[in-house]
């Protein structure tokens, strides 16, 4: 797990993760899975099969009715839920646009009222 290499203490992360108790590891993964960089890398693998650096968790070569690893499972779940996800995102964007339009028209009305008052 620990090596001394060229004057530096090096930790093998893979060995370290395998030695951590499951409960502690689960807490660690919960925290890491919310990290923007981790999300970016996982998203790239789900959408493009590779991270931006060219890494991949690997996938099953042939399609089967069962998923064999986490990336296969992610692809399957995204495919099954893509309509739901798209609908939810479109609704979120429509709500944000509606709020922005309401703010815009409120400011326009406020400006028009100020101009009207100044002319009187």
N, C-alpha and C positions, 0 to 999 in steps of 0.2 A: 504494500500500500504506500509506504514512504520510501523514497529513493533519494540519494544524495548525488546530484549530477552537476558537474561544472560549478561547484560552489553554491548550489541552490538545493533547497529541500523541495522535492517534487512529490505531489500527491496524485496517485492514480485515482481519478474520480470514479471510474467504473467499479473498481475494487471497493472504494469507500462506500459507494451507494449500496453495493451488495451486502456490506457488513452492518449497515444501519438497521435497527429493528423496524418492522413493518409500520408500527404506529407512528414512530418518529419520521419515517420516510414519507408516509401519507401526508403528514403535516407539512413537510418540506415541499412536496409536490403541489399541495394546495396553494402554497405561497408562490412558488415558482410559476405555476400555470397562469397566474394573473399578471405576470411580468410582460410588458409590451414586447420586448425582444423575443421572448419565448413564443408569444402569440404570433408574432410575425413569421418566425421560423416554421411553426406548425402550420400556419395558414398557407405558406408557400408550398409545403409538402402536400397538403390536402388539395390545393388548386393546381400545382405544377409538378408534383411528384418529387421535388427537390427543394432544399433551402436555397437561399440566394448564394450560398457558398458552395453548393454542389453536393450537400449531404442528403441522405435519405434513410428513413427507418427501414426501408425495404418493403416490398409487397409480394403477394402471391402472384405468380406468373399467369395462372389460369383462373378464370372465374368459376367460383363454386357457390353453392347455396349457403355455405358457412364462411365466416370471415376467420382468417388465421392469425392476424396480428392487428395491432392498434390502428395502423394506417389504413389497412383494408376496411376495418370497422368504421373508421371516420369517413372514408369515401362512400361506403354503403349508407351510413346515416345521413350524410349531406344529400345524396341522391334521393333518399326517401323523403327528406324534409325540405328540399329546396323550394318547393312552392310555398310552404309555411314561412320560411325564412324570408323569401322575397316579399311576400305579402306584408309581413310585420315591418320590414324595412321601408317599403313603400308607404305604409300607413304612418310610420314615424316621420318620414320626410314630408308627407302631406301635412301633418300636424305642425311641424316646424315652419313650413311655408305659410300655412294659414296664420300662425302667430306673427310671422314677419310681415305679412300683408296687413294684418290688423294694426300693427305698430306703425307701418308706413302710412296707412290711411288716417290713423289717429294724428300723426304728426302733420300730415297735409291739412287736415281739418283745423288743427291748432294754428298752423301758419296762415291759413285763409282767414280765420277769425281775427288774428293779430293784424293782418293787413286791412281787414274791414274796419276794425276799431281805430286804426291809425288814420284812415280816410275820413272818419266822422269827426 
